[in-house]
Amino acid sequence: MFSGRDHDDTIDSHHDVWHQPPDRPETTDGSVEPQAHDAVDQPSADEYRAFTRALDPLPPDDSPRLAIRQQNMIRPDQYDKVAVFFDMSNLYFAARDLGVRIDYARLLDFLANGRRLHRAYAYMAISPEESSAIPFLTWLRRNGFRVITKPLKRFSDGTTKGDLDMELAVDLLSQAPYIDIAIIVSGDGDFTYLVDRAQRLGLRVEIASTPRYTAIELLEIADRFIDLEANLSVFALERSNHDDDLAHGHGPDAMAHEAERHGPRY
């Protein structure tokens, strides 16, 4: 039931309670008297210039402001948990080809790239008679690496074999529930299927190696490829001629001997 007026009548907006609050008095011409809070809060000219200047690109020589801005920025991957898996044999041959020695602590920091490091694994085949590997393995363990070793097998024809691909694969998949990103430091094409399975579990997989030591199929499937050759200045040390004389053709053994003589002190 309607009271006082029919629902088809035109509603006068100046007198309807939904359009005219009681504290907004009308003027003599029927308009509403403006209130103080009706004015839009516009920034001053100085405030506007300061705001736009903060968003402008910084000049190359303005390093202090650039450093402060970078410190205050939150990267999308800043809170990702990362695990790094080092195929030490593959890494050794890549370093030998480039003529450098590797600072493994700097390399680990470079690969983590400010993200949360969950764990770093190092897989290395060693010869039972090579005692020179012990100082290198000790340094790795004391500097945050989980070291997995296997005896290096020598065959009658003089060839050697020390494959830890299975151990690396098992460790990576077992850590999948606890990490966001897996970094495999190797260019071995045998890891292609492992990368595919890890991605199916929801991980992002990054491959760190040199282009010439990385299989094409591994480059194509990786979520990201980290070119170690292009970033040598971050973690590489020069190799002396004497280091080359120590190689003896055995990657893991020579790498251990080299680390004993030139690796970081512990």
Secondary structure as UniProt FT lines:
FT   TURN            7..8
FT   TURN            13..15
FT   TURN            17..19
FT   TURN            22..23
FT   TURN            28..29
FT   HELIX           36..38
FT   HELIX           45..55
FT   TURN            60..61
FT   HELIX           63..72
FT   TURN            76..79
FT   STRAND          81..87
FT   HELIX           88..98
FT   STRAND          100..102
FT   HELIX           104..112
FT   TURN            113..114
FT   STRAND          116..126
FT   TURN            128..129
FT   TURN            131..132
FT   HELIX           133..142
FT   TURN            143..144
FT   STRAND          145..151
FT   STRAND          153..154
FT   TURN            156..157
FT   STRAND          160..161
FT   HELIX           165..175
FT   HELIX           176..178
FT   STRAND          181..185
FT   HELIX           189..191
FT   HELIX           192..200
FT   TURN            201..202
FT   STRAND          204..209
FT   HELIX           211..213
FT   HELIX           216..221
FT   STRAND          224..227
FT   HELIX           229..231
FT   HELIX           232..235
FT   STRAND          236..238
FT   HELIX           241..245
FT   TURN            248..249
FT   HELIX           251..262
//
